[in-house]
């Protein structure tokens, strides 16, 4: 067994040092930009933890590979075969079990964070989102399905439940500063829950390749005070057109939340 000859302390030191450097560099980069919803810090936190875990795994692999390449390289002119060995059962159990535990823990934590994000409060505002090649429009069930095209207004610090519908192909709803991304799928209603925490102007970006105009499929998002929002909704002249209402009603059949509740609000 060559195990006894391994300089364990030095290798462990190299792993710790390399992992620390990689993690420090990766964590210093602001990957996702401003955090303007309650979900954003939670998601970024999760990402940061995954960066640290990945840095450790990467460092272990790189240090082991580098050590194997240097310590066990063939002497010049050595044409003999490698030593026939049967592997190491204990080592194989360890390198199967540990990653399994790490992945399950990461999955469990993500599940917990997602549950927190998707928990709805009683005071939420429902907004219907309509997507089609290549435009966004919005309906406000609380205001008899008042309708706006290309511009979404929402109040700040209030939970918004988006009920999403697509008229043609799959689109995807994404406001980067809110982090939340959700596919809009023809025939069913999908739901995203967001609580914006800052007022301002944002961009809603389609983040599912949906055809020729995908890159320009955007809408303006304005997060404002509840009173400014109420005033804006009051001022909307149009109602959601009947063909879009058809999709709202149709989709309801596969939607766990009945239409009455959405309309009643
Ligand atoms: Cu719609 Cu991309």
Boltz pocket constraint, residues with backbone or C-beta under 6 A from the ligand:
constraints:
  - pocket:
      binder: B
      contacts: [[A, 132], [A, 133], [A, 134], [A, 170], [A, 171], [A, 172], [A, 206], [A, 207], [A, 208], [A, 209], [A, 210], [A, 211], [A, 213], [A, 214], [A, 215], [A, 217]]
      max_distance: 6.0
